[in-house]
Amino acid sequence: MHGLGQTPQTSTITNSPGKSARRFETILATFPAAAPRAWAGTFGLLVPGSATAFKLYTLTATGRERGSNAVTVTRPG
């Protein structure tokens, strides 16, 4: 994800309601470079049938931000 030998300095997991644009993202957690990247919660998924998108961003030592592909989760119901 960070490519070309750029070591990530921090990682951030974000959430967007449905499949909305990045401007609606909420930061859920920020992780230092050496920390495990895990998050558990129901943010945006409280109502059956609701959907939310998650992305992981890393910030490199050179200040570049790299983002993963969005993963959309839909609560059954």
PDB file of N, CA, C, O and CB in Angstrom:
ATOM      1  N   MET A   1       0.833  -1.192   0.000  1.00  0.00           N
ATOM      2  CA  MET A   1       0.000   0.000   0.000  1.00  0.00           C
ATOM      3  C   MET A   1       0.869   1.243   0.000  1.00  0.00           C
ATOM      4  O   MET A   1       0.502   2.229  -0.640  1.00  0.00           O
ATOM      5  CB  MET A   1      -0.943   0.005   1.207  1.00  0.00           C
ATOM      6  N   HIS A   2       2.017   1.244   0.695  1.00  0.00           N
ATOM      7  CA  HIS A   2       2.795   2.462   0.735  1.00  0.00           C
ATOM      8  C   HIS A   2       3.821   2.494  -0.381  1.00  0.00           C
ATOM      9  O   HIS A   2       4.304   3.580  -0.701  1.00  0.00           O
ATOM     10  CB  HIS A   2       3.474   2.606   2.075  1.00  0.00           C
ATOM     11  N   GLY A   3       4.181   1.401  -0.983  1.00  0.00           N
ATOM     12  CA  GLY A   3       4.975   1.314  -2.192  1.00  0.00           C
ATOM     13  C   GLY A   3       6.302   2.063  -2.202  1.00  0.00           C
ATOM     14  O   GLY A   3       6.538   2.950  -1.382  1.00  0.00           O
ATOM     15  N   LEU A   4       7.149   1.697  -3.129  1.00  0.00           N
ATOM     16  CA  LEU A   4       8.425   2.351  -3.417  1.00  0.00           C
ATOM     17  C   LEU A   4       9.285   2.588  -2.183  1.00  0.00           C
ATOM     18  O   LEU A   4       9.973   3.605  -2.101  1.00  0.00           O
ATOM     19  CB  LEU A   4       8.174   3.656  -4.096  1.00  0.00           C
ATOM     20  N   GLY A   5       9.258   1.676  -1.229  1.00  0.00           N
ATOM     21  CA  GLY A   5      10.130   1.763  -0.082  1.00  0.00           C
ATOM     22  C   GLY A   5       9.798   2.846   0.923  1.00  0.00           C
ATOM     23  O   GLY A   5      10.610   3.129   1.804  1.00  0.00           O
ATOM     24  N   GLN A   6       8.638   3.455   0.819  1.00  0.00           N
ATOM     25  CA  GLN A   6       8.249   4.498   1.776  1.00  0.00           C
ATOM     26  C   GLN A   6       7.660   3.848   3.014  1.00  0.00           C
ATOM     27  O   GLN A   6       6.624   3.186   2.948  1.00  0.00           O
ATOM     28  CB  GLN A   6       7.232   5.490   1.144  1.00  0.00           C
ATOM     29  N   THR A   7       8.324   4.039   4.136  1.00  0.00           N
ATOM     30  CA  THR A   7       7.874   3.451   5.391  1.00  0.00           C
ATOM     31  C   THR A   7       6.773   4.317   5.997  1.00  0.00           C
ATOM     32  O   THR A   7       6.954   5.525   6.149  1.00  0.00           O
ATOM     33  CB  THR A   7       9.055   3.294   6.380  1.00  0.00           C
ATOM     34  N   PRO A   8       5.628   3.711   6.347  1.00  0.00           N
ATOM     35  CA  PRO A   8       4.563   4.522   6.946  1.00  0.00           C
ATOM     36  C   PRO A   8       4.945   5.008   8.336  1.00  0.00           C
ATOM     37  O   PRO A   8       5.536   4.267   9.121  1.00  0.00           O
ATOM     38  CB  PRO A   8       3.265   3.723   7.017  1.00  0.00           C
ATOM     39  N   GLN A   9       4.606   6.253   8.635  1.00  0.00           N
ATOM     40  CA  GLN A   9       4.861   6.836   9.946  1.00  0.00           C
ATOM     41  C   GLN A   9       3.650   6.676  10.851  1.00  0.00           C
ATOM     42  O   GLN A   9       3.794   6.389  12.040  1.00  0.00           O
ATOM     43  CB  GLN A   9       5.232   8.312   9.813  1.00  0.00           C
ATOM     44  N   THR A  10       2.472   6.859  10.302  1.00  0.00           N
ATOM     45  CA  THR A  10       1.225   6.635  11.029  1.00  0.00           C
ATOM     46  C   THR A  10       0.208   6.042  10.072  1.00  0.00           C
ATOM     47  O   THR A  10       0.322   6.186   8.855  1.00  0.00           O
ATOM     48  CB  THR A  10       0.691   7.953  11.660  1.00  0.00           C
ATOM     49  N   SER A  11      -0.783   5.380  10.632  1.00  0.00           N
ATOM     50  CA  SER A  11      -1.899   4.855   9.856  1.00  0.00           C
ATOM     51  C   SER A  11      -3.191   5.319  10.510  1.00  0.00           C
ATOM     52  O   SER A  11      -3.276   5.428  11.733  1.00  0.00           O
ATOM     53  CB  SER A  11      -1.845   3.298   9.758  1.00  0.00           C
ATOM     54  N   THR A  12      -4.196   5.590   9.683  1.00  0.00           N
ATOM     55  CA  THR A  12      -5.492   6.058  10.173  1.00  0.00           C
ATOM     56  C   THR A  12      -6.591   5.251   9.499  1.00  0.00           C
ATOM     57  O   THR A  12      -6.566   5.057   8.283  1.00  0.00           O
ATOM     58  CB  THR A  12      -5.681   7.583   9.906  1.00  0.00           C
ATOM     59  N   ILE A  13      -7.556   4.780  10.284  1.00  0.00           N
ATOM     60  CA  ILE A  13      -8.724   4.121   9.706  1.00  0.00           C
ATOM     61  C   ILE A  13      -9.868   5.124   9.721  1.00  0.00           C
ATOM     62  O   ILE A  13     -10.108   5.793  10.727  1.00  0.00           O
ATOM     63  CB  ILE A  13      -9.100   2.807  10.492  1.00  0.00           C
ATOM     64  N   THR A  14     -10.573   5.222   8.593  1.00  0.00           N
ATOM     65  CA  THR A  14     -11.667   6.182   8.465  1.00  0.00           C
ATOM     66  C   THR A  14     -12.953   5.485   8.071  1.00  0.00           C
ATOM     67  O   THR A  14     -12.951   4.329   7.649  1.00  0.00           O
ATOM     68  CB  THR A  14     -11.320   7.261   7.442  1.00  0.00           C
ATOM     69  N   ASN A  15     -14.051   6.211   8.218  1.00  0.00           N
ATOM     70  CA  ASN A  15     -15.382   5.693   7.926  1.00  0.00           C
ATOM     71  C   ASN A  15     -16.165   6.747   7.166  1.00  0.00           C
ATOM     72  O   ASN A  15     -16.089   7.934   7.483  1.00  0.00           O
ATOM     73  CB  ASN A  15     -16.124   5.285   9.225  1.00  0.00           C
ATOM     74  N   SER A  16     -16.920   6.311   6.159  1.00  0.00           N
ATOM     75  CA  SER A  16     -17.834   7.192   5.421  1.00  0.00           C
ATOM     76  C   SER A  16     -19.193   6.527   5.369  1.00  0.00           C
ATOM     77  O   SER A  16     -19.272   5.322   5.131  1.00  0.00           O
ATOM     78  CB  SER A  16     -17.306   7.496   3.979  1.00  0.00           C
ATOM     79  N   PRO A  17     -20.280   7.284   5.586  1.00  0.00           N
ATOM     80  CA  PRO A  17     -21.608   6.675   5.495  1.00  0.00           C
ATOM     81  C   PRO A  17     -21.888   6.219   4.068  1.00  0.00           C
ATOM     82  O   PRO A  17     -21.614   6.949   3.116  1.00  0.00           O
ATOM     83  CB  PRO A  17     -22.692   7.666   5.960  1.00  0.00           C
ATOM     84  N   GLY A  18     -22.430   5.022   3.919  1.00  0.00           N
ATOM     85  CA  GLY A  18     -22.739   4.486   2.591  1.00  0.00           C
ATOM     86  C   GLY A  18     -21.484   4.426   1.745  1.00  0.00           C
ATOM     87  O   GLY A  18     -20.428   3.999   2.211  1.00  0.00           O
ATOM     88  N   LYS A  19     -21.607   4.859   0.494  1.00  0.00           N
ATOM     89  CA  LYS A  19     -20.458   4.889  -0.412  1.00  0.00           C
ATOM     90  C   LYS A  19     -20.114   6.331  -0.735  1.00  0.00           C
ATOM     91  O   LYS A  19     -19.698   6.636  -1.853  1.00  0.00           O
ATOM     92  CB  LYS A  19     -20.748   4.091  -1.712  1.00  0.00           C
ATOM     93  N   SER A  20     -20.284   7.225   0.236  1.00  0.00           N
ATOM     94  CA  SER A  20     -20.146   8.662   0.019  1.00  0.00           C
ATOM     95  C   SER A  20     -18.703   9.093  -0.227  1.00  0.00           C
ATOM     96  O   SER A  20     -17.759   8.323  -0.047  1.00  0.00           O
ATOM     97  CB  SER A  20     -20.697   9.410   1.203  1.00  0.00           C
ATOM     98  N   ALA A  21     -18.569  10.332  -0.640  1.00  0.00           N
ATOM     99  CA  ALA A  21     -17.265  10.914  -0.958  1.00  0.00           C
ATOM    100  C   ALA A  21     -16.416  11.088   0.290  1.00  0.00           C
ATOM    101  O   ALA A  21     -16.921  11.059   1.412  1.00  0.00           O
ATOM    102  CB  ALA A  21     -17.439  12.256  -1.656  1.00  0.00           C
ATOM    103  N   ARG A  22     -15.139  11.267   0.078  1.00  0.00           N
ATOM    104  CA  ARG A  22     -14.181  11.389   1.174  1.00  0.00           C
ATOM    105  C   ARG A  22     -14.483  12.565   2.102  1.00  0.00           C
ATOM    106  O   ARG A  22     -14.115  12.524   3.276  1.00  0.00           O
ATOM    107  CB  ARG A  22     -12.789  11.534   0.617  1.00  0.00           C
ATOM    108  N   ARG A  23     -15.127  13.587   1.616  1.00  0.00           N
ATOM    109  CA  ARG A  23     -15.367  14.758   2.455  1.00  0.00           C
ATOM    110  C   ARG A  23     -16.245  14.449   3.665  1.00  0.00           C
ATOM    111  O   ARG A  23     -16.334  15.262   4.585  1.00  0.00           O
ATOM    112  CB  ARG A  23     -16.006  15.851   1.636  1.00  0.00           C
ATOM    113  N   PHE A  24     -16.891  13.292   3.677  1.00  0.00           N
ATOM    114  CA  PHE A  24     -17.739  12.897   4.800  1.00  0.00           C
ATOM    115  C   PHE A  24     -17.042  11.898   5.724  1.00  0.00           C
ATOM    116  O   PHE A  24     -17.680  11.338   6.615  1.00  0.00           O
ATOM    117  CB  PHE A  24     -19.038  12.300   4.283  1.00  0.00           C
ATOM    118  N   GLU A  25     -15.758  11.670   5.528  1.00  0.00           N
ATOM    119  CA  GLU A  25     -15.051  10.692   6.346  1.00  0.00           C
ATOM    120  C   GLU A  25     -14.894  11.140   7.794  1.00  0.00           C
ATOM    121  O   GLU A  25     -14.738  12.325   8.086  1.00  0.00           O
ATOM    122  CB  GLU A  25     -13.695  10.416   5.753  1.00  0.00           C
ATOM    123  N   THR A  26     -14.938  10.169   8.679  1.00  0.00           N
ATOM    124  CA  THR A  26     -14.689  10.375  10.104  1.00  0.00           C
ATOM    125  C   THR A  26     -13.495   9.511  10.483  1.00  0.00           C
ATOM    126  O   THR A  26     -13.455   8.331  10.133  1.00  0.00           O
ATOM    127  CB  THR A  26     -15.956  10.022  10.978  1.00  0.00           C
ATOM    128  N   ILE A  27     -12.526  10.075  11.187  1.00  0.00           N
ATOM    129  CA  ILE A  27     -11.389   9.290  11.651  1.00  0.00           C
ATOM    130  C   ILE A  27     -11.826   8.478  12.862  1.00  0.00           C
ATOM    131  O   ILE A  27     -12.323   9.026  13.846  1.00  0.00           O
ATOM    132  CB  ILE A  27     -10.173  10.203  11.998  1.00  0.00           C
ATOM    133  N   LEU A  28     -11.635   7.158  12.777  1.00  0.00           N
ATOM    134  CA  LEU A  28     -12.031   6.266  13.866  1.00  0.00           C
ATOM    135  C   LEU A  28     -10.862   5.945  14.793  1.00  0.00           C
ATOM    136  O   LEU A  28     -11.045   5.805  16.002  1.00  0.00           O
ATOM    137  CB  LEU A  28     -12.610   4.976  13.302  1.00  0.00           C
ATOM    138  N   ALA A  29      -9.663   5.830  14.227  1.00  0.00           N
ATOM    139  CA  ALA A  29      -8.486   5.501  15.040  1.00  0.00           C
ATOM    140  C   ALA A  29      -7.229   5.880  14.272  1.00  0.00           C
ATOM    141  O   ALA A  29      -7.211   5.862  13.041  1.00  0.00           O
ATOM    142  CB  ALA A  29      -8.465   3.987  15.417  1.00  0.00           C
ATOM    143  N   THR A  30      -6.172   6.225  15.016  1.00  0.00           N
ATOM    144  CA  THR A  30      -4.860   6.500  14.442  1.00  0.00           C
ATOM    145  C   THR A  30      -3.856   5.605  15.145  1.00  0.00           C
ATOM    146  O   THR A  30      -3.888   5.456  16.367  1.00  0.00           O
ATOM    147  CB  THR A  30      -4.471   8.013  14.582  1.00  0.00           C
ATOM    148  N   PHE A  31      -2.957   5.006  14.359  1.00  0.00           N
ATOM    149  CA  PHE A  31      -1.999   4.040  14.882  1.00  0.00           C
ATOM    150  C   PHE A  31      -0.577   4.497  14.596  1.00  0.00           C
ATOM    151  O   PHE A  31      -0.298   4.939  13.481  1.00  0.00           O
ATOM    152  CB  PHE A  31      -2.245   2.652  14.278  1.00  0.00           C
ATOM    153  N   PRO A  32       0.345   4.404  15.576  1.00  0.00           N
ATOM    154  CA  PRO A  32       1.764   4.668  15.303  1.00  0.00           C
ATOM    155  C   PRO A  32       2.303   3.615  14.321  1.00  0.00           C
ATOM    156  O   PRO A  32       1.695   2.558  14.149  1.00  0.00           O
ATOM    157  CB  PRO A  32       2.597   4.660  16.633  1.00  0.00           C
ATOM    158  N   ALA A  33       3.415   3.901  13.694  1.00  0.00           N
ATOM    159  CA  ALA A  33       3.973   3.031  12.651  1.00  0.00           C
ATOM    160  C   ALA A  33       4.155   1.576  13.087  1.00  0.00           C
ATOM    161  O   ALA A  33       3.830   0.667  12.324  1.00  0.00           O
ATOM    162  CB  ALA A  33       5.296   3.576  12.202  1.00  0.00           C
ATOM    163  N   ALA A  34       4.661   1.340  14.281  1.00  0.00           N
ATOM    164  CA  ALA A  34       4.966  -0.023  14.718  1.00  0.00           C
ATOM    165  C   ALA A  34       3.798  -0.733  15.398  1.00  0.00           C
ATOM    166  O   ALA A  34       3.916  -1.908  15.745  1.00  0.00           O
ATOM    167  CB  ALA A  34       6.132   0.004  15.653  1.00  0.00           C
ATOM    168  N   ALA A  35       2.688  -0.054  15.594  1.00  0.00           N
ATOM    169  CA  ALA A  35       1.553  -0.634  16.319  1.00  0.00           C
ATOM    170  C   ALA A  35       0.714  -1.542  15.417  1.00  0.00           C
ATOM    171  O   ALA A  35       0.634  -1.314  14.210  1.00  0.00           O
ATOM    172  CB  ALA A  35       0.672   0.480  16.903  1.00  0.00           C
ATOM    173  N   PRO A  36       0.094  -2.564  15.994  1.00  0.00           N
ATOM    174  CA  PRO A  36      -0.856  -3.373  15.226  1.00  0.00           C
ATOM    175  C   PRO A  36      -2.038  -2.492  14.783  1.00  0.00           C
ATOM    176  O   PRO A  36      -2.435  -1.576  15.504  1.00  0.00           O
ATOM    177  CB  PRO A  36      -1.360  -4.593  16.073  1.00  0.00           C
ATOM    178  N   ARG A  37      -2.582  -2.765  13.626  1.00  0.00           N
ATOM    179  CA  ARG A  37      -3.700  -1.977  13.096  1.00  0.00           C
ATOM    180  C   ARG A  37      -4.984  -2.790  13.208  1.00  0.00           C
ATOM    181  O   ARG A  37      -5.301  -3.593  12.330  1.00  0.00           O
ATOM    182  CB  ARG A  37      -3.441  -1.558  11.614  1.00  0.00           C
ATOM    183  N   ALA A  38      -5.707  -2.578  14.281  1.00  0.00           N
ATOM    184  CA  ALA A  38      -6.963  -3.289  14.504  1.00  0.00           C
ATOM    185  C   ALA A  38      -7.976  -2.326  15.099  1.00  0.00           C
ATOM    186  O   ALA A  38      -7.633  -1.488  15.932  1.00  0.00           O
ATOM    187  CB  ALA A  38      -6.757  -4.517  15.433  1.00  0.00           C
ATOM    188  N   TRP A  39      -9.201  -2.447  14.676  1.00  0.00           N
ATOM    189  CA  TRP A  39     -10.285  -1.629  15.203  1.00  0.00           C
ATOM    190  C   TRP A  39     -11.547  -2.476  15.184  1.00  0.00           C
ATOM    191  O   TRP A  39     -11.803  -3.188  14.213  1.00  0.00           O
ATOM    192  CB  TRP A  39     -10.469  -0.304  14.376  1.00  0.00           C
ATOM    193  N   ALA A  40     -12.338  -2.405  16.249  1.00  0.00           N
ATOM    194  CA  ALA A  40     -13.609  -3.124  16.326  1.00  0.00           C
ATOM    195  C   ALA A  40     -14.677  -2.138  16.774  1.00  0.00           C
ATOM    196  O   ALA A  40     -14.461  -1.373  17.713  1.00  0.00           O
ATOM    197  CB  ALA A  40     -13.522  -4.349  17.305  1.00  0.00           C
ATOM    198  N   GLY A  41     -15.803  -2.151  16.123  1.00  0.00           N
ATOM    199  CA  GLY A  41     -16.882  -1.251  16.500  1.00  0.00           C
ATOM    200  C   GLY A  41     -18.064  -1.377  15.565  1.00  0.00           C
ATOM    201  O   GLY A  41     -18.045  -2.175  14.627  1.00  0.00           O
ATOM    202  N   THR A  42     -19.094  -0.587  15.822  1.00  0.00           N
ATOM    203  CA  THR A  42     -20.312  -0.624  15.002  1.00  0.00           C
ATOM    204  C   THR A  42     -20.605   0.733  14.384  1.00  0.00           C
ATOM    205  O   THR A  42     -21.727   0.972  13.939  1.00  0.00           O
ATOM    206  CB  THR A  42     -21.508  -1.079  15.840  1.00  0.00           C
ATOM    207  N   PHE A  43     -19.628   1.626  14.345  1.00  0.00           N
ATOM    208  CA  PHE A  43     -19.822   2.977  13.830  1.00  0.00           C
ATOM    209  C   PHE A  43     -20.456   2.942  12.443  1.00  0.00           C
ATOM    210  O   PHE A  43     -19.906   2.343  11.519  1.00  0.00           O
ATOM    211  CB  PHE A  43     -18.486   3.731  13.785  1.00  0.00           C
ATOM    212  N   GLY A  44     -21.612   3.584  12.301  1.00  0.00           N
ATOM    213  CA  GLY A  44     -22.297   3.645  11.020  1.00  0.00           C
ATOM    214  C   GLY A  44     -23.109   2.423  10.668  1.00  0.00           C
ATOM    215  O   GLY A  44     -23.685   2.362   9.582  1.00  0.00           O
ATOM    216  N   LEU A  45     -23.172   1.445  11.555  1.00  0.00           N
ATOM    217  CA  LEU A  45     -23.872   0.189  11.260  1.00  0.00           C
ATOM    218  C   LEU A  45     -24.907  -0.169  12.325  1.00  0.00           C
ATOM    219  O   LEU A  45     -25.157  -1.349  12.574  1.00  0.00           O
ATOM    220  CB  LEU A  45     -22.868  -0.943  11.128  1.00  0.00           C
ATOM    221  N   LEU A  46     -25.501   0.825  12.946  1.00  0.00           N
ATOM    222  CA  LEU A  46     -26.440   0.567  14.042  1.00  0.00           C
ATOM    223  C   LEU A  46     -27.809   0.089  13.569  1.00  0.00           C
ATOM    224  O   LEU A  46     -28.483  -0.647  14.290  1.00  0.00           O
ATOM    225  CB  LEU A  46     -26.609   1.812  14.865  1.00  0.00           C
ATOM    226  N   VAL A  47     -28.228   0.489  12.385  1.00  0.00           N
ATOM    227  CA  VAL A  47     -29.562   0.169  11.875  1.00  0.00           C
ATOM    228  C   VAL A  47     -29.460  -0.949  10.845  1.00  0.00           C
ATOM    229  O   VAL A  47     -28.615  -0.876   9.952  1.00  0.00           O
ATOM    230  CB  VAL A  47     -30.234   1.424  11.252  1.00  0.00           C
ATOM    231  N   PRO A  48     -30.306  -1.998  10.943  1.00  0.00           N
ATOM    232  CA  PRO A  48     -30.285  -3.053   9.933  1.00  0.00           C
ATOM    233  C   PRO A  48     -30.461  -2.469   8.527  1.00  0.00           C
ATOM    234  O   PRO A  48     -31.318  -1.616   8.297  1.00  0.00           O
ATOM    235  CB  PRO A  48     -31.386  -4.088  10.219  1.00  0.00           C
ATOM    236  N   GLY A  49     -29.630  -2.948   7.595  1.00  0.00           N
ATOM    237  CA  GLY A  49     -29.664  -2.456   6.221  1.00  0.00           C
ATOM    238  C   GLY A  49     -28.732  -1.279   5.959  1.00  0.00           C
ATOM    239  O   GLY A  49     -28.546  -0.891   4.806  1.00  0.00           O
ATOM    240  N   SER A  50     -28.140  -0.701   7.008  1.00  0.00           N
ATOM    241  CA  SER A  50     -27.236   0.441   6.812  1.00  0.00           C
ATOM    242  C   SER A  50     -25.905  -0.038   6.228  1.00  0.00           C
ATOM    243  O   SER A  50     -25.491  -1.178   6.439  1.00  0.00           O
ATOM    244  CB  SER A  50     -27.000   1.192   8.156  1.00  0.00           C
ATOM    245  N   ALA A  51     -25.250   0.854   5.495  1.00  0.00           N
ATOM    246  CA  ALA A  51     -23.957   0.539   4.885  1.00  0.00           C
ATOM    247  C   ALA A  51     -22.967   1.637   5.227  1.00  0.00           C
ATOM    248  O   ALA A  51     -23.339   2.797   5.405  1.00  0.00           O
ATOM    249  CB  ALA A  51     -24.086   0.376   3.343  1.00  0.00           C
ATOM    250  N   THR A  52     -21.711   1.258   5.315  1.00  0.00           N
ATOM    251  CA  THR A  52     -20.654   2.232   5.574  1.00  0.00           C
ATOM    252  C   THR A  52     -19.375   1.760   4.900  1.00  0.00           C
ATOM    253  O   THR A  52     -19.163   0.559   4.727  1.00  0.00           O
ATOM    254  CB  THR A  52     -20.435   2.433   7.103  1.00  0.00           C
ATOM    255  N   ALA A  53     -18.526   2.705   4.522  1.00  0.00           N
ATOM    256  CA  ALA A  53     -17.266   2.386   3.849  1.00  0.00           C
ATOM    257  C   ALA A  53     -16.098   2.694   4.782  1.00  0.00           C
ATOM    258  O   ALA A  53     -16.099   3.705   5.485  1.00  0.00           O
ATOM    259  CB  ALA A  53     -17.130   3.182   2.518  1.00  0.00           C
ATOM    260  N   PHE A  54     -15.111   1.814   4.777  1.00  0.00           N
ATOM    261  CA  PHE A  54     -13.916   1.984   5.593  1.00  0.00           C
ATOM    262  C   PHE A  54     -12.697   2.069   4.688  1.00  0.00           C
ATOM    263  O   PHE A  54     -12.632   1.391   3.663  1.00  0.00           O
ATOM    264  CB  PHE A  54     -13.765   0.826   6.608  1.00  0.00           C
ATOM    265  N   LYS A  55     -11.722   2.906   5.067  1.00  0.00           N
ATOM    266  CA  LYS A  55     -10.448   3.017   4.356  1.00  0.00           C
ATOM    267  C   LYS A  55      -9.327   3.128   5.371  1.00  0.00           C
ATOM    268  O   LYS A  55      -9.522   3.608   6.488  1.00  0.00           O
ATOM    269  CB  LYS A  55     -10.441   4.239   3.395  1.00  0.00           C
ATOM    270  N   LEU A  56      -8.154   2.677   4.968  1.00  0.00           N
ATOM    271  CA  LEU A  56      -6.957   2.818   5.782  1.00  0.00           C
ATOM    272  C   LEU A  56      -6.007   3.744   5.034  1.00  0.00           C
ATOM    273  O   LEU A  56      -5.701   3.515   3.864  1.00  0.00           O
ATOM    274  CB  LEU A  56      -6.291   1.425   6.080  1.00  0.00           C
ATOM    275  N   TYR A  57      -5.545   4.786   5.709  1.00  0.00           N
ATOM    276  CA  TYR A  57      -4.584   5.725   5.143  1.00  0.00           C
ATOM    277  C   TYR A  57      -3.285   5.608   5.894  1.00  0.00           C
ATOM    278  O   TYR A  57      -3.279   5.379   7.103  1.00  0.00           O
ATOM    279  CB  TYR A  57      -5.112   7.172   5.191  1.00  0.00           C
ATOM    280  N   THR A  58      -2.162   5.767   5.175  1.00  0.00           N
ATOM    281  CA  THR A  58      -0.862   5.851   5.827  1.00  0.00           C
ATOM    282  C   THR A  58      -0.218   7.170   5.440  1.00  0.00           C
ATOM    283  O   THR A  58      -0.413   7.673   4.334  1.00  0.00           O
ATOM    284  CB  THR A  58       0.047   4.648   5.440  1.00  0.00           C
ATOM    285  N   LEU A  59       0.542   7.713   6.357  1.00  0.00           N
ATOM    286  CA  LEU A  59       1.306   8.935   6.117  1.00  0.00           C
ATOM    287  C   LEU A  59       2.774   8.538   6.158  1.00  0.00           C
ATOM    288  O   LEU A  59       3.246   8.008   7.164  1.00  0.00           O
ATOM    289  CB  LEU A  59       0.972  10.067   7.179  1.00  0.00           C
ATOM    290  N   THR A  60       3.503   8.791   5.066  1.00  0.00           N
ATOM    291  CA  THR A  60       4.903   8.391   4.978  1.00  0.00           C
ATOM    292  C   THR A  60       5.820   9.449   5.584  1.00  0.00           C
ATOM    293  O   THR A  60       5.384  10.554   5.909  1.00  0.00           O
ATOM    294  CB  THR A  60       5.290   8.133   3.522  1.00  0.00           C
ATOM    295  N   ALA A  61       7.086   9.096   5.729  1.00  0.00           N
ATOM    296  CA  ALA A  61       8.075  10.018   6.288  1.00  0.00           C
ATOM    297  C   ALA A  61       8.241  11.259   5.414  1.00  0.00           C
ATOM    298  O   ALA A  61       8.647  12.311   5.908  1.00  0.00           O
ATOM    299  CB  ALA A  61       9.419   9.313   6.452  1.00  0.00           C
ATOM    300  N   THR A  62       7.933  11.146   4.126  1.00  0.00           N
ATOM    301  CA  THR A  62       8.046  12.293   3.218  1.00  0.00           C
ATOM    302  C   THR A  62       6.768  13.129   3.191  1.00  0.00           C
ATOM    303  O   THR A  62       6.681  14.105   2.446  1.00  0.00           O
ATOM    304  CB  THR A  62       8.376  11.814   1.808  1.00  0.00           C
ATOM    305  N   GLY A  63       5.774  12.750   4.001  1.00  0.00           N
ATOM    306  CA  GLY A  63       4.533  13.516   4.087  1.00  0.00           C
ATOM    307  C   GLY A  63       3.469  13.127   3.083  1.00  0.00           C
ATOM    308  O   GLY A  63       2.428  13.780   3.009  1.00  0.00           O
ATOM    309  N   ARG A  64       3.701  12.083   2.310  1.00  0.00           N
ATOM    310  CA  ARG A  64       2.702  11.633   1.337  1.00  0.00           C
ATOM    311  C   ARG A  64       1.646  10.767   2.021  1.00  0.00           C
ATOM    312  O   ARG A  64       1.964   9.933   2.868  1.00  0.00           O
ATOM    313  CB  ARG A  64       3.376  10.848   0.189  1.00  0.00           C
ATOM    314  N   GLU A  65       0.415  10.973   1.650  1.00  0.00           N
ATOM    315  CA  GLU A  65      -0.684  10.163   2.171  1.00  0.00           C
ATOM    316  C   GLU A  65      -1.070   9.135   1.120  1.00  0.00           C
ATOM    317  O   GLU A  65      -1.234   9.463  -0.055  1.00  0.00           O
ATOM    318  CB  GLU A  65      -1.908  11.048   2.558  1.00  0.00           C
ATOM    319  N   ARG A  66      -1.211   7.897   1.550  1.00  0.00           N
ATOM    320  CA  ARG A  66      -1.640   6.815   0.675  1.00  0.00           C
ATOM    321  C   ARG A  66      -2.883   6.181   1.275  1.00  0.00           C
ATOM    322  O   ARG A  66      -2.942   5.943   2.482  1.00  0.00           O
ATOM    323  CB  ARG A  66      -0.509   5.759   0.478  1.00  0.00           C
ATOM    324  N   GLY A  67      -3.877   5.905   0.437  1.00  0.00           N
ATOM    325  CA  GLY A  67      -5.115   5.305   0.914  1.00  0.00           C
ATOM    326  C   GLY A  67      -5.379   3.958   0.282  1.00  0.00           C
ATOM    327  O   GLY A  67      -5.040   3.730  -0.879  1.00  0.00           O
ATOM    328  N   SER A  68      -5.982   3.068   1.045  1.00  0.00           N
ATOM    329  CA  SER A  68      -6.375   1.767   0.526  1.00  0.00           C
ATOM    330  C   SER A  68      -7.654   1.921  -0.294  1.00  0.00           C
ATOM    331  O   SER A  68      -8.262   2.992  -0.310  1.00  0.00           O
ATOM    332  CB  SER A  68      -6.576   0.745   1.681  1.00  0.00           C
ATOM    333  N   ASN A  69      -8.051   0.871  -0.962  1.00  0.00           N
ATOM    334  CA  ASN A  69      -9.369   0.845  -1.580  1.00  0.00           C
ATOM    335  C   ASN A  69     -10.407   0.819  -0.468  1.00  0.00           C
ATOM    336  O   ASN A  69     -10.158   0.272   0.606  1.00  0.00           O
ATOM    337  CB  ASN A  69      -9.530  -0.384  -2.538  1.00  0.00           C
ATOM    338  N   ALA A  70     -11.560   1.404  -0.721  1.00  0.00           N
ATOM    339  CA  ALA A  70     -12.634   1.397   0.275  1.00  0.00           C
ATOM    340  C   ALA A  70     -13.225  -0.010   0.389  1.00  0.00           C
ATOM    341  O   ALA A  70     -13.370  -0.720  -0.607  1.00  0.00           O
ATOM    342  CB  ALA A  70     -13.741   2.426  -0.099  1.00  0.00           C
ATOM    343  N   VAL A  71     -13.555  -0.391   1.598  1.00  0.00           N
ATOM    344  CA  VAL A  71     -14.256  -1.640   1.871  1.00  0.00           C
ATOM    345  C   VAL A  71     -15.611  -1.271   2.432  1.00  0.00           C
ATOM    346  O   VAL A  71     -15.695  -0.649   3.490  1.00  0.00           O
ATOM    347  CB  VAL A  71     -13.456  -2.564   2.858  1.00  0.00           C
ATOM    348  N   THR A  72     -16.690  -1.653   1.725  1.00  0.00           N
ATOM    349  CA  THR A  72     -18.042  -1.323   2.170  1.00  0.00           C
ATOM    350  C   THR A  72     -18.640  -2.496   2.923  1.00  0.00           C
ATOM    351  O   THR A  72     -18.601  -3.634   2.455  1.00  0.00           O
ATOM    352  CB  THR A  72     -18.935  -0.938   0.977  1.00  0.00           C
ATOM    353  N   VAL A  73     -19.191  -2.210   4.087  1.00  0.00           N
ATOM    354  CA  VAL A  73     -19.831  -3.217   4.931  1.00  0.00           C
ATOM    355  C   VAL A  73     -21.304  -2.845   5.056  1.00  0.00           C
ATOM    356  O   VAL A  73     -21.632  -1.691   5.333  1.00  0.00           O
ATOM    357  CB  VAL A  73     -19.142  -3.314   6.347  1.00  0.00           C
ATOM    358  N   THR A  74     -22.190  -3.813   4.853  1.00  0.00           N
ATOM    359  CA  THR A  74     -23.633  -3.597   5.000  1.00  0.00           C
ATOM    360  C   THR A  74     -24.147  -4.486   6.113  1.00  0.00           C
ATOM    361  O   THR A  74     -23.893  -5.691   6.126  1.00  0.00           O
ATOM    362  CB  THR A  74     -24.391  -3.886   3.668  1.00  0.00           C
ATOM    363  N   ARG A  75     -24.871  -3.890   7.049  1.00  0.00           N
ATOM    364  CA  ARG A  75     -25.439  -4.678   8.140  1.00  0.00           C
ATOM    365  C   ARG A  75     -26.660  -5.438   7.616  1.00  0.00           C
ATOM    366  O   ARG A  75     -27.538  -4.842   6.993  1.00  0.00           O
ATOM    367  CB  ARG A  75     -25.826  -3.765   9.351  1.00  0.00           C
ATOM    368  N   PRO A  76     -26.720  -6.737   7.864  1.00  0.00           N
ATOM    369  CA  PRO A  76     -27.868  -7.523   7.414  1.00  0.00           C
ATOM    370  C   PRO A  76     -29.165  -7.022   8.069  1.00  0.00           C
ATOM    371  O   PRO A  76     -29.168  -6.441   9.154  1.00  0.00           O
ATOM    372  CB  PRO A  76     -27.651  -9.018   7.734  1.00  0.00           C
ATOM    373  N   GLY A  77     -30.226  -7.272   7.373  1.00  0.00           N
ATOM    374  CA  GLY A  77     -31.509  -6.916   7.972  1.00  0.00           C
ATOM    375  C   GLY A  77     -32.358  -6.301   7.003  1.00  0.00           C
ATOM    376  O   GLY A  77     -33.487  -5.929   7.320  1.00  0.00           O
TER     377      GLY A  77
END
